[in-house]
Amino acid sequence: MLVNLSVWQSLESLKAYVYQSLHGEFFIKRRKWFERYQGEHFCMWWVPAGYLPTVEEGKAKLEYLALYGDSPECFTFVKPYLAPNLVV
C-alpha cells in the first residue's frame, strides 16, 4: 500500500501543483506504474494551521467520502468546500 499525506495552505496551490507543475506529467503517466485502485484514493479536508493529520485519519476520511460523497467533512476537486473558520 502506498500512502501519500500532505498539508497545503490552499486548494489553489494544491491544484496548481497537481495539474500545472512537473507533477502533472507524472500524474498522467500513473496508470503505467500503478494498478487501478477500486475505491476512493484521494480526498481533502480542512485542518487548523499547524495541525498534522495522521494516516489513520486519512483512511477514515477516504471511507467517509466513499459512503457519503463530497461534503464539508471531506471532498475532492469535483466539489470543493470553502475552509471553515478554524480556531488555531
Phi and psi in radians as a Rosetta constraint file:
Dihedral C 1 N 2 CA 2 C 2 CIRCULARHARMONIC -1.879 0.35
Dihedral N 2 CA 2 C 2 N 3 CIRCULARHARMONIC 2.187 0.35
Dihedral C 2 N 3 CA 3 C 3 CIRCULARHARMONIC -2.051 0.35
Dihedral N 3 CA 3 C 3 N 4 CIRCULARHARMONIC 2.276 0.35
Dihedral C 3 N 4 CA 4 C 4 CIRCULARHARMONIC -2.260 0.35
Dihedral N 4 CA 4 C 4 N 5 CIRCULARHARMONIC 2.036 0.35
Dihedral C 4 N 5 CA 5 C 5 CIRCULARHARMONIC -2.275 0.35
Dihedral N 5 CA 5 C 5 N 6 CIRCULARHARMONIC 2.099 0.35
Dihedral C 5 N 6 CA 6 C 6 CIRCULARHARMONIC -2.413 0.35
Dihedral N 6 CA 6 C 6 N 7 CIRCULARHARMONIC 2.769 0.35
Dihedral C 6 N 7 CA 7 C 7 CIRCULARHARMONIC -2.053 0.35
Dihedral N 7 CA 7 C 7 N 8 CIRCULARHARMONIC 2.285 0.35
Dihedral C 7 N 8 CA 8 C 8 CIRCULARHARMONIC -2.172 0.35
Dihedral N 8 CA 8 C 8 N 9 CIRCULARHARMONIC 2.713 0.35
Dihedral C 8 N 9 CA 9 C 9 CIRCULARHARMONIC -1.452 0.35
Dihedral N 9 CA 9 C 9 N 10 CIRCULARHARMONIC -0.364 0.35
Dihedral C 9 N 10 CA 10 C 10 CIRCULARHARMONIC -2.714 0.35
Dihedral N 10 CA 10 C 10 N 11 CIRCULARHARMONIC 2.740 0.35
Dihedral C 10 N 11 CA 11 C 11 CIRCULARHARMONIC -1.114 0.35
Dihedral N 11 CA 11 C 11 N 12 CIRCULARHARMONIC -0.664 0.35
Dihedral C 11 N 12 CA 12 C 12 CIRCULARHARMONIC -1.088 0.35
Dihedral N 12 CA 12 C 12 N 13 CIRCULARHARMONIC -0.757 0.35
Dihedral C 12 N 13 CA 13 C 13 CIRCULARHARMONIC -1.193 0.35
Dihedral N 13 CA 13 C 13 N 14 CIRCULARHARMONIC -0.664 0.35
Dihedral C 13 N 14 CA 14 C 14 CIRCULARHARMONIC -1.144 0.35
Dihedral N 14 CA 14 C 14 N 15 CIRCULARHARMONIC -0.808 0.35
Dihedral C 14 N 15 CA 15 C 15 CIRCULARHARMONIC -1.080 0.35
Dihedral N 15 CA 15 C 15 N 16 CIRCULARHARMONIC -0.721 0.35
Dihedral C 15 N 16 CA 16 C 16 CIRCULARHARMONIC -1.083 0.35
Dihedral N 16 CA 16 C 16 N 17 CIRCULARHARMONIC -0.749 0.35
Dihedral C 16 N 17 CA 17 C 17 CIRCULARHARMONIC -1.109 0.35
Dihedral N 17 CA 17 C 17 N 18 CIRCULARHARMONIC -0.829 0.35
Dihedral C 17 N 18 CA 18 C 18 CIRCULARHARMONIC -1.129 0.35
Dihedral N 18 CA 18 C 18 N 19 CIRCULARHARMONIC -0.764 0.35
Dihedral C 18 N 19 CA 19 C 19 CIRCULARHARMONIC -1.881 0.35
Dihedral N 19 CA 19 C 19 N 20 CIRCULARHARMONIC -0.322 0.35
Dihedral C 19 N 20 CA 20 C 20 CIRCULARHARMONIC -2.099 0.35
Dihedral N 20 CA 20 C 20 N 21 CIRCULARHARMONIC 0.092 0.35
Dihedral C 20 N 21 CA 21 C 21 CIRCULARHARMONIC -1.944 0.35
Dihedral N 21 CA 21 C 21 N 22 CIRCULARHARMONIC -3.076 0.35
Dihedral C 21 N 22 CA 22 C 22 CIRCULARHARMONIC -0.979 0.35
Dihedral N 22 CA 22 C 22 N 23 CIRCULARHARMONIC -0.529 0.35
Dihedral C 22 N 23 CA 23 C 23 CIRCULARHARMONIC -0.958 0.35
Dihedral N 23 CA 23 C 23 N 24 CIRCULARHARMONIC -0.626 0.35
Dihedral C 23 N 24 CA 24 C 24 CIRCULARHARMONIC -1.002 0.35
Dihedral N 24 CA 24 C 24 N 25 CIRCULARHARMONIC -0.646 0.35
Dihedral C 24 N 25 CA 25 C 25 CIRCULARHARMONIC -1.135 0.35
Dihedral N 25 CA 25 C 25 N 26 CIRCULARHARMONIC -0.704 0.35
Dihedral C 25 N 26 CA 26 C 26 CIRCULARHARMONIC -1.241 0.35
Dihedral N 26 CA 26 C 26 N 27 CIRCULARHARMONIC -0.627 0.35
Dihedral C 26 N 27 CA 27 C 27 CIRCULARHARMONIC -1.031 0.35
Dihedral N 27 CA 27 C 27 N 28 CIRCULARHARMONIC -0.731 0.35
Dihedral C 27 N 28 CA 28 C 28 CIRCULARHARMONIC -1.140 0.35
Dihedral N 28 CA 28 C 28 N 29 CIRCULARHARMONIC -0.653 0.35
Dihedral C 28 N 29 CA 29 C 29 CIRCULARHARMONIC -1.488 0.35
Dihedral N 29 CA 29 C 29 N 30 CIRCULARHARMONIC -0.011 0.35
Dihedral C 29 N 30 CA 30 C 30 CIRCULARHARMONIC -1.006 0.35
Dihedral N 30 CA 30 C 30 N 31 CIRCULARHARMONIC -0.523 0.35
Dihedral C 30 N 31 CA 31 C 31 CIRCULARHARMONIC -1.139 0.35
Dihedral N 31 CA 31 C 31 N 32 CIRCULARHARMONIC -0.411 0.35
Dihedral C 31 N 32 CA 32 C 32 CIRCULARHARMONIC -1.290 0.35
Dihedral N 32 CA 32 C 32 N 33 CIRCULARHARMONIC -0.474 0.35
Dihedral C 32 N 33 CA 33 C 33 CIRCULARHARMONIC -1.817 0.35
Dihedral N 33 CA 33 C 33 N 34 CIRCULARHARMONIC -0.434 0.35
Dihedral C 33 N 34 CA 34 C 34 CIRCULARHARMONIC -2.201 0.35
Dihedral N 34 CA 34 C 34 N 35 CIRCULARHARMONIC 2.551 0.35
Dihedral C 34 N 35 CA 35 C 35 CIRCULARHARMONIC -1.216 0.35
Dihedral N 35 CA 35 C 35 N 36 CIRCULARHARMONIC 2.617 0.35
Dihedral C 35 N 36 CA 36 C 36 CIRCULARHARMONIC -1.194 0.35
Dihedral N 36 CA 36 C 36 N 37 CIRCULARHARMONIC 2.217 0.35
Dihedral C 36 N 37 CA 37 C 37 CIRCULARHARMONIC -1.512 0.35
Dihedral N 37 CA 37 C 37 N 38 CIRCULARHARMONIC 2.264 0.35
Dihedral C 37 N 38 CA 38 C 38 CIRCULARHARMONIC -1.602 0.35
Dihedral N 38 CA 38 C 38 N 39 CIRCULARHARMONIC 1.499 0.35
Dihedral C 38 N 39 CA 39 C 39 CIRCULARHARMONIC 2.671 0.35
Dihedral N 39 CA 39 C 39 N 40 CIRCULARHARMONIC -3.130 0.35
Dihedral C 39 N 40 CA 40 C 40 CIRCULARHARMONIC -1.226 0.35
Dihedral N 40 CA 40 C 40 N 41 CIRCULARHARMONIC 2.372 0.35
Dihedral C 40 N 41 CA 41 C 41 CIRCULARHARMONIC -2.267 0.35
Dihedral N 41 CA 41 C 41 N 42 CIRCULARHARMONIC -0.041 0.35
Dihedral C 41 N 42 CA 42 C 42 CIRCULARHARMONIC -2.620 0.35
Dihedral N 42 CA 42 C 42 N 43 CIRCULARHARMONIC 2.332 0.35
Dihedral C 42 N 43 CA 43 C 43 CIRCULARHARMONIC -2.722 0.35
Dihedral N 43 CA 43 C 43 N 44 CIRCULARHARMONIC 2.857 0.35
Dihedral C 43 N 44 CA 44 C 44 CIRCULARHARMONIC -2.263 0.35
Dihedral N 44 CA 44 C 44 N 45 CIRCULARHARMONIC 2.689 0.35
Dihedral C 44 N 45 CA 45 C 45 CIRCULARHARMONIC -2.722 0.35
Dihedral N 45 CA 45 C 45 N 46 CIRCULARHARMONIC 2.735 0.35
Dihedral C 45 N 46 CA 46 C 46 CIRCULARHARMONIC -1.514 0.35
Dihedral N 46 CA 46 C 46 N 47 CIRCULARHARMONIC 2.433 0.35
Dihedral C 46 N 47 CA 47 C 47 CIRCULARHARMONIC -2.311 0.35
Dihedral N 47 CA 47 C 47 N 48 CIRCULARHARMONIC 2.720 0.35
Dihedral C 47 N 48 CA 48 C 48 CIRCULARHARMONIC -1.137 0.35
Dihedral N 48 CA 48 C 48 N 49 CIRCULARHARMONIC 2.660 0.35
Dihedral C 48 N 49 CA 49 C 49 CIRCULARHARMONIC -0.945 0.35
Dihedral N 49 CA 49 C 49 N 50 CIRCULARHARMONIC 2.353 0.35
Dihedral C 49 N 50 CA 50 C 50 CIRCULARHARMONIC 1.520 0.35
Dihedral N 50 CA 50 C 50 N 51 CIRCULARHARMONIC -0.177 0.35
Dihedral C 50 N 51 CA 51 C 51 CIRCULARHARMONIC -1.404 0.35
Dihedral N 51 CA 51 C 51 N 52 CIRCULARHARMONIC 2.392 0.35
Dihedral C 51 N 52 CA 52 C 52 CIRCULARHARMONIC -2.003 0.35
Dihedral N 52 CA 52 C 52 N 53 CIRCULARHARMONIC 1.879 0.35
Dihedral C 52 N 53 CA 53 C 53 CIRCULARHARMONIC -1.177 0.35
Dihedral N 53 CA 53 C 53 N 54 CIRCULARHARMONIC 2.735 0.35
Dihedral C 53 N 54 CA 54 C 54 CIRCULARHARMONIC -1.723 0.35
Dihedral N 54 CA 54 C 54 N 55 CIRCULARHARMONIC 2.864 0.35
Dihedral C 54 N 55 CA 55 C 55 CIRCULARHARMONIC -1.072 0.35
Dihedral N 55 CA 55 C 55 N 56 CIRCULARHARMONIC -0.698 0.35
Dihedral C 55 N 56 CA 56 C 56 CIRCULARHARMONIC -1.072 0.35
Dihedral N 56 CA 56 C 56 N 57 CIRCULARHARMONIC -0.709 0.35
Dihedral C 56 N 57 CA 57 C 57 CIRCULARHARMONIC -1.110 0.35
Dihedral N 57 CA 57 C 57 N 58 CIRCULARHARMONIC -0.723 0.35
Dihedral C 57 N 58 CA 58 C 58 CIRCULARHARMONIC -1.056 0.35
Dihedral N 58 CA 58 C 58 N 59 CIRCULARHARMONIC -0.746 0.35
Dihedral C 58 N 59 CA 59 C 59 CIRCULARHARMONIC -1.081 0.35
Dihedral N 59 CA 59 C 59 N 60 CIRCULARHARMONIC -0.741 0.35
Dihedral C 59 N 60 CA 60 C 60 CIRCULARHARMONIC -1.112 0.35
Dihedral N 60 CA 60 C 60 N 61 CIRCULARHARMONIC -0.674 0.35
Dihedral C 60 N 61 CA 61 C 61 CIRCULARHARMONIC -1.153 0.35
Dihedral N 61 CA 61 C 61 N 62 CIRCULARHARMONIC -0.716 0.35
Dihedral C 61 N 62 CA 62 C 62 CIRCULARHARMONIC -1.082 0.35
Dihedral N 62 CA 62 C 62 N 63 CIRCULARHARMONIC -0.727 0.35
Dihedral C 62 N 63 CA 63 C 63 CIRCULARHARMONIC -1.105 0.35
Dihedral N 63 CA 63 C 63 N 64 CIRCULARHARMONIC -0.720 0.35
Dihedral C 63 N 64 CA 64 C 64 CIRCULARHARMONIC -1.086 0.35
Dihedral N 64 CA 64 C 64 N 65 CIRCULARHARMONIC -0.777 0.35
Dihedral C 64 N 65 CA 65 C 65 CIRCULARHARMONIC -1.067 0.35
Dihedral N 65 CA 65 C 65 N 66 CIRCULARHARMONIC -0.726 0.35
Dihedral C 65 N 66 CA 66 C 66 CIRCULARHARMONIC -1.087 0.35
Dihedral N 66 CA 66 C 66 N 67 CIRCULARHARMONIC -0.641 0.35
Dihedral C 66 N 67 CA 67 C 67 CIRCULARHARMONIC -1.386 0.35
Dihedral N 67 CA 67 C 67 N 68 CIRCULARHARMONIC -0.712 0.35
Dihedral C 67 N 68 CA 68 C 68 CIRCULARHARMONIC -2.061 0.35
Dihedral N 68 CA 68 C 68 N 69 CIRCULARHARMONIC -0.148 0.35
Dihedral C 68 N 69 CA 69 C 69 CIRCULARHARMONIC 1.326 0.35
Dihedral N 69 CA 69 C 69 N 70 CIRCULARHARMONIC -3.010 0.35
Dihedral C 69 N 70 CA 70 C 70 CIRCULARHARMONIC -1.042 0.35
Dihedral N 70 CA 70 C 70 N 71 CIRCULARHARMONIC 2.325 0.35
Dihedral C 70 N 71 CA 71 C 71 CIRCULARHARMONIC -2.746 0.35
Dihedral N 71 CA 71 C 71 N 72 CIRCULARHARMONIC 3.019 0.35
Dihedral C 71 N 72 CA 72 C 72 CIRCULARHARMONIC -1.059 0.35
Dihedral N 72 CA 72 C 72 N 73 CIRCULARHARMONIC -0.385 0.35
Dihedral C 72 N 73 CA 73 C 73 CIRCULARHARMONIC -1.165 0.35
Dihedral N 73 CA 73 C 73 N 74 CIRCULARHARMONIC -0.758 0.35
Dihedral C 73 N 74 CA 74 C 74 CIRCULARHARMONIC -2.871 0.35
Dihedral N 74 CA 74 C 74 N 75 CIRCULARHARMONIC 2.652 0.35
Dihedral C 74 N 75 CA 75 C 75 CIRCULARHARMONIC -2.720 0.35
Dihedral N 75 CA 75 C 75 N 76 CIRCULARHARMONIC 3.073 0.35
Dihedral C 75 N 76 CA 76 C 76 CIRCULARHARMONIC -2.166 0.35
Dihedral N 76 CA 76 C 76 N 77 CIRCULARHARMONIC 3.137 0.35
Dihedral C 76 N 77 CA 77 C 77 CIRCULARHARMONIC -1.137 0.35
Dihedral N 77 CA 77 C 77 N 78 CIRCULARHARMONIC -0.392 0.35
Dihedral C 77 N 78 CA 78 C 78 CIRCULARHARMONIC -1.089 0.35
Dihedral N 78 CA 78 C 78 N 79 CIRCULARHARMONIC -0.750 0.35
Dihedral C 78 N 79 CA 79 C 79 CIRCULARHARMONIC -2.433 0.35
Dihedral N 79 CA 79 C 79 N 80 CIRCULARHARMONIC 1.333 0.35
Dihedral C 79 N 80 CA 80 C 80 CIRCULARHARMONIC -1.273 0.35
Dihedral N 80 CA 80 C 80 N 81 CIRCULARHARMONIC 2.663 0.35
Dihedral C 80 N 81 CA 81 C 81 CIRCULARHARMONIC -2.005 0.35
Dihedral N 81 CA 81 C 81 N 82 CIRCULARHARMONIC 2.490 0.35
Dihedral C 81 N 82 CA 82 C 82 CIRCULARHARMONIC -1.172 0.35
Dihedral N 82 CA 82 C 82 N 83 CIRCULARHARMONIC 2.651 0.35
Dihedral C 82 N 83 CA 83 C 83 CIRCULARHARMONIC -1.159 0.35
Dihedral N 83 CA 83 C 83 N 84 CIRCULARHARMONIC 2.313 0.35
Dihedral C 83 N 84 CA 84 C 84 CIRCULARHARMONIC -1.291 0.35
Dihedral N 84 CA 84 C 84 N 85 CIRCULARHARMONIC 2.951 0.35
Dihedral C 84 N 85 CA 85 C 85 CIRCULARHARMONIC -1.307 0.35
Dihedral N 85 CA 85 C 85 N 86 CIRCULARHARMONIC 1.734 0.35
Dihedral C 85 N 86 CA 86 C 86 CIRCULARHARMONIC -1.582 0.35
Dihedral N 86 CA 86 C 86 N 87 CIRCULARHARMONIC 2.400 0.35
Dihedral C 86 N 87 CA 87 C 87 CIRCULARHARMONIC -1.488 0.35
Dihedral N 87 CA 87 C 87 N 88 CIRCULARHARMONIC 2.227 0.35
